[in-house]
């Protein structure tokens, strides 16, 4: 039995589709997260994961004092 070679056209199409999905996820993270990080994890030159970490900003001690707040928690 003869091993068949991978179809370069199909491989290119799959890579292009993977890149498109990665960009869509990256843009979605940028649009939806107010403060945080959106990053791409690469393996062998391919995006294998998109990570989104949202952060929530709390008031600083100075902002609390200026707002007339108490001693905090």
Secondary structure by P-SEA (a helix, b strand, c coil): cccccccaaaaaaaaaaaaaaaaaaaaaaaacccbbbbbbbbccccccbbbbbbbbbcccaaaaaaacccccc
